[in-house]
Amino acid sequence: MKNTKICPKCNSQNIVRVPDNAHRYLANSICITRLAIVKRVPVARYICCECGYVENWVETQDGRGELKRTFG
């Protein structure tokens, strides 16, 4: 959905992007803990407003690199 702007389930083009908000209590980010420092990698959500299908994306190369170093 991120790249095509089309829902893979229902083919709708009614897609919205919901960015992560690190200041929100229940942010949609992934927590990374290194040496007692808590870091978060933001995760953007793409939602089909027709069928409700959701995709989560780590949009930055830095974020993906942090996840690879921590969990890979």
Contacts in CASP RR format, 6 or more apart in sequence:
PFRMAT RR
TARGET T0000
AUTHOR 0000-0000-0000
METHOD contacts of the structure
MODEL  1
MKNTKICPKCNSQNIVRVPDNAHRYLANSICITRLAIVKRVPVARYICCE
CGYVENWVETQDGRGELKRTFG
1 7 0 8 1.000
1 8 0 8 1.000
1 15 0 8 1.000
1 46 0 8 1.000
1 48 0 8 1.000
1 53 0 8 1.000
1 55 0 8 1.000
2 17 0 8 1.000
2 44 0 8 1.000
2 46 0 8 1.000
2 55 0 8 1.000
2 57 0 8 1.000
2 59 0 8 1.000
5 13 0 8 1.000
5 15 0 8 1.000
6 12 0 8 1.000
6 13 0 8 1.000
6 15 0 8 1.000
7 13 0 8 1.000
7 14 0 8 1.000
7 15 0 8 1.000
7 48 0 8 1.000
7 50 0 8 1.000
7 51 0 8 1.000
7 53 0 8 1.000
8 53 0 8 1.000
9 48 0 8 1.000
9 51 0 8 1.000
9 53 0 8 1.000
10 48 0 8 1.000
10 50 0 8 1.000
10 51 0 8 1.000
10 53 0 8 1.000
12 48 0 8 1.000
12 49 0 8 1.000
12 50 0 8 1.000
12 51 0 8 1.000
14 48 0 8 1.000
14 49 0 8 1.000
14 50 0 8 1.000
15 46 0 8 1.000
15 47 0 8 1.000
15 48 0 8 1.000
15 49 0 8 1.000
16 46 0 8 1.000
16 47 0 8 1.000
16 49 0 8 1.000
17 44 0 8 1.000
17 45 0 8 1.000
17 46 0 8 1.000
18 28 0 8 1.000
18 44 0 8 1.000
18 45 0 8 1.000
18 46 0 8 1.000
18 47 0 8 1.000
19 42 0 8 1.000
19 44 0 8 1.000
20 27 0 8 1.000
20 28 0 8 1.000
20 29 0 8 1.000
20 42 0 8 1.000
20 43 0 8 1.000
20 44 0 8 1.000
20 45 0 8 1.000
21 27 0 8 1.000
22 29 0 8 1.000
22 40 0 8 1.000
22 42 0 8 1.000
27 40 0 8 1.000
27 42 0 8 1.000
28 42 0 8 1.000
28 43 0 8 1.000
28 44 0 8 1.000
28 45 0 8 1.000
28 56 0 8 1.000
29 40 0 8 1.000
29 41 0 8 1.000
29 42 0 8 1.000
29 43 0 8 1.000
30 40 0 8 1.000
30 41 0 8 1.000
30 43 0 8 1.000
30 58 0 8 1.000
30 67 0 8 1.000
31 38 0 8 1.000
31 39 0 8 1.000
31 40 0 8 1.000
32 38 0 8 1.000
32 39 0 8 1.000
32 40 0 8 1.000
32 41 0 8 1.000
32 66 0 8 1.000
32 67 0 8 1.000
32 70 0 8 1.000
33 39 0 8 1.000
34 70 0 8 1.000
39 66 0 8 1.000
41 58 0 8 1.000
41 63 0 8 1.000
41 66 0 8 1.000
41 67 0 8 1.000
42 58 0 8 1.000
42 59 0 8 1.000
42 60 0 8 1.000
42 63 0 8 1.000
43 56 0 8 1.000
43 57 0 8 1.000
43 58 0 8 1.000
44 56 0 8 1.000
44 57 0 8 1.000
44 58 0 8 1.000
44 59 0 8 1.000
45 54 0 8 1.000
45 55 0 8 1.000
45 56 0 8 1.000
45 57 0 8 1.000
46 54 0 8 1.000
46 55 0 8 1.000
46 57 0 8 1.000
47 53 0 8 1.000
47 54 0 8 1.000
48 54 0 8 1.000
58 64 0 8 1.000
58 67 0 8 1.000
END
